[in-house]
Each structure stands twice: as C-alpha cells, then as structure tokens.
Amino acid sequence: MRRILTILLVALLLSIVAIGQDRITVGEEVRYRCLCFGQEWVNATVENVSGGNVRVRFGNMDNQVVTLPENSPLIQRKPKPEDPNVVALRQSFANNAAAKYRHSVEQFSVWYDPQYKSTPGGPLRPAEWQKTMSDLAELDTLCKTQYRGVTNFTDPAYARPGSVDYRYAVWCEIAAKRKEIEPIARAGIVRQVINLGYTEENLNFGFNEPDNPVRMETQQLIWERDKWRSEKIAWLKPKYAEYGIGVPADATAAAEKRADELKALVIRDAPNRSFKQPPWNDAAVESFVKAKFASLYPGSQVLKIGLDYKTWVKRESHTLVDSDEYFNYYKVSYNSYKRGSVLLKVPNRPFCQMQEFVVGQAGKGLVAAGIGGSGTFMKCE
C-alpha cells in the first residue's frame, strides 16, 4: 500500500512539473532556421505539438512546413514581452544615468570580466582614480535606490559581444564590487604602461634569430633566476610607486615562462653544435679580447679564439654608439678593425657559447668596438 502511495505521489509531482513547464504551444510564433527567402532565420507558426515534436509552418505553400523535435536548435522561441515597468526603468537609466557613468564603468569592465575587452584604458593618476571611484560609488547608490532592478538590453543591436555598453545590470554589479576590483584594475592598468625594459626584446631575439643566440640578460633570467628577479623587481619598484602601487607578484611571470621555453630550445640543440674555428690569429688582439671577456664575465674562460680577417679592415673614423645592455658596445672611435669569435665557458651555464667581438685600432692602441653581448650555446671542445 505504501509503495502504491509513493508511486501516485511521484506521478502527481511529475504532472505538476509538466503543467508548470513553459512548453511550445499551437499558434505560437517562433523563428525557424531555414536559410530561405534570402535569410537565415524566418518567422514561423506552430501548427501542431505531438509526442515531443512540433509542426512549424514558415510559408503559405504546401511544402513550406516542417516537423522537428521540440528542442531542435533550428527553432528559436521569441522572447515574451517584457513588463512595461522593467522597460521603462531601463530606458530611464539609459536616458538619465548612462552617459555620466559609462566611461568609469568601461574602465573597470575588463577587470570585472575579461570578456568585456572594449575598455578604453583606465585611470592612472590619483585624481583620475578618485573620480572613477567616486562615479562608481554614486552609481552604486542609484542602483540600490532609484534604479533598483535595472536590467540589461538583450537586443544584439545594442548589447554587442565584448562590450559592456547597454548591460546596465552588469554596470550595477561593477559599481557594487568596485572596491574588490580596484586593486586588480590598478595592477592591470599600470602593467599596460610599465614593461620590463629590454627583457621582452632580448627574449624575442633569442627566439627569432638562427640557432637561438641568448643575450646576457636573458642568460641571467634563465640560469640565475632569483638574482635576475631580485634586480628586476628593484628596478620596477619606483616605476610602480609613481602610480601608488607595489610591484604585482606576477610582474615577471610572463617573461619567466618564455625564458623557460627558450631554455628548452637551448638544451635541446646545444649538444649538436660545435665551434667553427675562424681562420686567422693575432696575438695582440686575442690577448686584448681575452682580458675584456674576463672583465665582463668574471670567472669565464676563453677556450678557443680566432679572427675572420687576416689584416685590419680600413674604415672611416666614426663613433659607434649602442646600448651596453645589448652588446657591451662602447663609445669609441677607430680607423680600422678586426672581427672574430670565441668559444667561451661562463660560470653557471650548462654549455659553452660562441660570442663575437670587434676590436678597433685607434692610433697605436686597441679599443673594444663590440665585445660579446649574446651567446650561441654549443658543446665545450
């Protein structure tokens, strides 16, 4: 008896649920995806509902009718008309509040949800932050009082993908969560302004050039990570301080990830490379170069060295100016030069590396026109 009562109760509940479900009904206006009449979706009318299928008419001719499962993706139900009061509230917000708060909302929108990528940037200076936070505080008050329950536009002609515009309920969420979003936005906005100096360019050089030569800053990033990170964060601190925030914990994460990828390429390919001995020698130049490398990279050893030119190459006197951070070039003048390369062993590196040099001749002396700066990793021989 108890089992029978249980079955009856379940059946009653299921019938109640079925009655309460919003089912497609005969005569209902729907949209049918037929790719006809020059359109993808056309208006249609439900003629019959039976056994989980619906018969939909989309034209007056006998063959302009189709039977599909009720849940077919080829059928779209039209939204029910909204409550006039809901529409009126949203329109009032659009007319009276949207223009004032749109910019401040857009500045925070991408930090609230990454899908809203059409942000116009963000505040940077203290006065700009004060205005943005003040605007969002005002908007929060309006959302909880005069515009309580305001809804988003759903028409895709207004609420475009990737844009927070016309999504007024989302605006109110952003305003309510402004204090949670603020630190995320501050770090993200400032990060767009502050970069890691030459780090990204140095990494690009390693990936893009043949045999993946690795500049010295990148070598430190790969094999002396803690030291590199400490120095880079110290360099970043005053830059972030200008905008009133500390260095984000993940400020170097992207560069470190790319450095690990470059390291994997080096470790894979270095054992298959050998130093190509240049054909010429010059004792004075070689002694000069070895001293320079020892000074640049303490503890390093030049295992092999040679020159590409037998004699000095004449050149008009000029000043070569470049960044010491890139190639250790110096501001020097010279009349002729010799170029060559070394097989170098640097402490804390798993392989040897080929580095190039250019030595200039100025009068009776020698000058370093270009010593090292990047190394192509290979076997030590």
C-alpha positions in Angstrom: 0.0 0.0 0.0 2.8 2.4 1.0 4.6 1.6 -2.4 1.4 2.4 -4.3 1.0 5.7 -2.5 4.6 6.6 -3.3 4.1 5.9 -7.0 1.0 8.0 -7.0 2.7 10.9 -5.2 5.7 10.8 -7.7 3.2 10.8 -10.7 1.4 13.7 -9.2 4.6 15.7 -8.7 5.7 14.9 -12.3 2.3 16.1 -13.6 2.6 19.3 -11.7 6.1 19.9 -13.0 4.9 19.2 -16.6 2.0 21.6 -16.2 4.4 24.3 -14.9 6.9 23.9 -17.7 6.9 26.5 -20.4 6.1 24.3 -23.4 5.7 25.3 -27.0 2.0 25.7 -27.9 -0.1 25.6 -31.0 -0.3 29.0 -32.6 2.9 30.2 -31.0 5.1 32.5 -33.2 8.7 31.2 -33.4 11.8 31.6 -35.6 12.8 28.8 -37.9 16.3 28.5 -39.3 15.7 27.5 -42.9 18.3 29.5 -44.9 15.5 30.5 -47.3 13.9 33.7 -48.6 17.4 35.2 -48.6 17.5 34.9 -44.7 19.0 32.5 -42.2 16.1 32.8 -39.7 12.5 33.4 -40.7 9.2 33.8 -38.8 7.1 30.7 -38.4 3.9 29.5 -36.6 3.5 26.3 -34.7 0.6 24.2 -36.2 0.8 21.1 -34.1 2.5 19.7 -31.0 2.6 15.9 -30.6 4.8 13.3 -29.0 7.7 15.7 -28.4 7.6 17.0 -32.0 6.3 20.3 -33.4 5.0 21.1 -36.8 6.1 24.5 -37.9 4.8 26.5 -40.9 7.1 29.1 -42.4 5.2 30.0 -45.6 1.9 29.6 -47.4 2.9 26.8 -49.8 2.2 23.2 -49.1 5.9 22.4 -48.8 6.7 25.3 -46.5 6.2 23.3 -43.4 8.5 21.1 -41.3 8.2 18.7 -38.3 11.1 18.8 -35.8 11.8 17.8 -32.2 10.5 20.3 -29.8 14.1 21.0 -28.6 15.6 21.3 -32.1 18.3 24.1 -32.4 16.6 25.0 -35.7 13.7 26.5 -33.7 14.0 29.7 -31.7 11.3 30.8 -29.4 10.6 34.5 -29.4 11.1 36.2 -26.0 7.9 37.1 -24.2 7.1 40.8 -24.0 8.8 42.4 -21.0 7.0 44.0 -18.2 6.4 47.7 -19.3 7.8 48.8 -15.9 11.0 46.9 -16.5 11.4 48.5 -19.9 10.6 52.0 -18.6 13.2 51.6 -15.8 15.9 50.6 -18.2 15.1 53.4 -20.6 15.2 55.9 -17.8 18.6 54.7 -16.8 19.7 55.0 -20.4 18.4 58.5 -20.7 19.5 59.9 -17.4 22.4 57.9 -16.0 24.3 56.1 -18.7 26.2 59.0 -20.2 27.6 60.1 -16.9 28.9 56.7 -15.7 29.7 54.9 -18.9 33.4 55.8 -19.0 34.1 54.9 -15.4 32.3 51.6 -15.9 34.2 50.8 -19.1 37.5 51.4 -17.3 36.7 48.7 -14.8 34.8 46.3 -17.0 37.6 44.2 -18.3 38.9 43.7 -14.8 35.5 42.6 -13.7 35.1 40.1 -16.5 37.8 39.6 -19.3 35.0 39.1 -21.9 34.5 42.9 -21.9 37.6 43.7 -23.9 36.5 47.0 -25.4 37.8 49.0 -22.4 39.2 52.5 -23.3 42.2 52.1 -20.9 41.9 53.3 -17.3 42.8 55.9 -14.7 46.4 56.3 -13.9 47.0 59.4 -11.7 45.4 59.9 -8.2 42.9 62.5 -9.4 41.7 60.1 -12.1 41.3 57.2 -9.7 39.4 59.5 -7.3 36.9 60.4 -10.0 36.4 56.9 -11.2 35.8 55.5 -7.7 33.5 58.5 -6.9 31.5 57.9 -10.0 31.1 54.2 -9.2 30.1 54.9 -5.6 27.4 57.3 -7.0 26.2 54.7 -9.5 26.1 52.0 -6.7 23.7 54.2 -4.7 21.5 54.8 -7.7 21.4 51.1 -8.5 20.3 50.3 -5.0 17.6 53.0 -4.9 16.2 54.8 -8.0 17.3 52.1 -10.4 17.0 49.1 -8.3 16.4 46.0 -10.5 17.5 47.7 -13.8 18.1 45.1 -16.5 20.4 44.6 -19.5 19.4 45.3 -23.0 19.2 41.9 -24.7 18.9 43.1 -28.3 22.2 42.3 -30.0 21.9 45.5 -31.9 22.7 47.2 -28.6 24.5 44.6 -26.4 27.3 43.7 -28.7 29.7 40.8 -27.8 32.8 42.1 -25.9 31.2 45.3 -24.9 29.7 46.2 -21.5 27.6 49.0 -23.0 23.8 48.7 -22.5 24.4 45.9 -20.0 23.1 48.1 -17.1 22.6 45.2 -14.6 26.3 44.5 -15.1 27.1 48.1 -14.5 25.5 47.9 -11.2 27.5 44.7 -10.3 30.7 46.5 -11.2 29.7 49.5 -9.1 28.8 47.3 -6.1 32.2 45.4 -6.4 34.3 48.5 -7.1 36.5 48.0 -4.0 37.2 44.4 -4.9 38.0 45.3 -8.5 40.1 48.4 -7.7 43.4 46.6 -6.8 43.1 44.3 -9.7 42.4 47.2 -12.1 45.3 49.3 -10.7 47.8 46.5 -11.2 46.5 45.6 -14.6 46.3 49.2 -15.9 49.7 50.1 -14.7 51.1 46.9 -16.1 50.0 48.2 -19.6 52.1 51.3 -19.1 55.2 49.7 -17.4 57.2 47.0 -19.2 60.3 45.0 -18.2 62.7 47.2 -20.2 64.6 45.3 -22.8 63.6 41.9 -21.4 61.0 41.2 -24.0 63.1 42.3 -26.9 66.0 40.2 -25.6 63.7 37.2 -25.4 62.4 37.8 -28.9 66.0 37.9 -30.2 66.6 34.5 -28.8 63.6 33.0 -30.4 63.8 34.7 -33.7 67.5 34.5 -34.7 69.1 31.4 -36.2 70.5 29.0 -33.6 68.7 30.9 -30.8 71.5 33.1 -29.5 70.8 34.2 -26.0 71.7 37.7 -24.8 73.3 38.1 -21.4 70.3 39.5 -19.6 68.3 36.5 -20.9 71.0 34.1 -19.8 70.7 35.5 -16.2 66.9 35.2 -16.5 67.3 31.6 -17.4 70.1 30.3 -15.2 70.3 32.8 -12.4 66.5 33.4 -12.0 66.5 34.6 -8.4 69.2 37.1 -9.0 67.5 38.4 -12.1 64.1 38.6 -10.5 65.5 40.5 -7.5 67.3 43.0 -9.7 64.3 43.4 -12.0 61.8 44.0 -9.1 64.1 46.6 -7.6 64.2 48.3 -11.0 60.4 48.1 -11.2 59.6 49.4 -7.7 60.0 53.1 -8.3 58.1 52.9 -11.6 55.1 51.3 -10.0 55.4 53.7 -7.0 54.7 56.6 -9.3 51.2 55.2 -9.6 50.7 54.5 -6.0 51.0 50.7 -6.0 53.6 48.0 -5.4 55.1 45.6 -7.9 52.5 42.9 -8.6 53.5 39.4 -7.5 53.3 38.1 -11.1 55.0 41.1 -12.8 57.8 38.9 -14.2 55.8 35.7 -14.7 55.2 36.0 -18.4 58.9 36.7 -19.1 59.9 33.7 -16.9 57.6 31.4 -18.8 59.1 32.5 -22.1 62.6 32.1 -20.7 61.8 28.5 -19.8 60.7 27.9 -23.3 63.9 29.4 -24.7 65.9 27.3 -22.3 64.3 24.2 -23.5 65.4 25.0 -27.1 68.9 25.7 -26.0 69.2 22.4 -24.0 67.8 20.5 -27.0 70.0 21.9 -29.7 73.3 23.0 -28.0 74.8 19.4 -27.8 74.6 19.2 -31.6 76.6 22.4 -32.3 80.3 22.9 -32.5 82.5 25.9 -32.6 83.7 26.9 -36.1 87.3 28.0 -35.7 87.9 31.3 -37.5 91.0 31.0 -39.9 93.2 33.8 -38.6 95.1 34.8 -35.5 96.5 38.0 -34.0 98.2 37.5 -30.6 97.8 41.2 -29.5 94.1 41.3 -30.4 93.5 37.9 -28.8 95.2 38.9 -25.6 93.1 42.1 -25.5 89.9 40.3 -26.2 90.5 37.6 -23.5 91.1 40.3 -20.9 87.9 42.1 -21.9 85.8 38.9 -21.6 87.4 38.1 -18.2 86.4 41.6 -17.1 82.9 41.4 -18.5 82.1 37.9 -17.2 84.2 37.2 -14.0 85.3 33.6 -13.9 84.7 32.9 -17.6 87.3 31.1 -19.7 88.1 31.6 -23.4 88.7 28.1 -24.7 89.1 29.0 -28.4 89.6 32.2 -30.3 90.1 33.3 -33.8 89.7 36.2 -36.3 87.7 36.4 -39.5 90.2 38.9 -41.1 94.0 38.5 -41.6 94.6 42.2 -41.9 93.0 45.3 -40.5 89.9 46.5 -42.4 90.1 50.2 -43.0 87.2 52.3 -42.0 86.4 56.0 -41.8 86.9 57.3 -38.2 83.5 57.3 -36.5 81.8 56.9 -33.2 79.9 53.7 -32.6 77.1 54.2 -30.1 74.9 51.4 -28.8 73.5 50.1 -25.6 75.9 48.4 -23.2 72.9 46.3 -22.0 72.6 44.9 -25.5 76.1 44.2 -26.8 78.5 45.8 -24.4 79.4 48.3 -27.1 81.4 51.4 -26.1 81.5 54.9 -27.4 84.8 54.6 -29.3 86.5 56.0 -32.4 88.7 53.8 -34.6 90.1 53.8 -38.1 90.3 50.1 -38.8 89.0 46.9 -37.2 89.2 43.1 -36.9 86.3 40.8 -36.1 86.3 37.3 -34.7 84.7 34.9 -32.2 85.5 33.0 -29.1 84.3 29.7 -27.5 83.5 30.9 -24.0 82.8 29.0 -20.8 80.7 31.2 -18.4 80.1 30.1 -14.8 76.6 28.8 -14.1 75.9 27.9 -17.7 75.4 24.2 -18.8 77.2 24.6 -22.1 79.9 26.7 -23.8 78.9 29.5 -26.1 80.1 31.3 -29.1 80.4 35.0 -28.7 81.6 37.6 -31.3 83.9 40.6 -30.9 85.0 43.6 -32.9 88.3 45.3 -32.0 89.1 48.7 -33.3 92.6 50.2 -34.0 92.9 53.8 -32.9 96.4 55.1 -33.5 98.8 52.6 -31.8 96.2 51.3 -29.4 93.3 48.9 -29.4 89.7 49.7 -28.4 86.7 47.4 -27.8 84.2 48.3 -30.6 82.0 45.4 -29.6 82.6 42.6 -27.1 80.1 39.8 -26.5 76.5 40.6 -25.6 74.9 37.3 -26.7 76.0 33.7 -27.0 75.1 30.8 -29.2 75.2 27.7 -27.0 77.2 24.6 -28.1 79.5 21.8 -26.9 82.7 22.6 -25.0 85.6 21.2 -27.0 
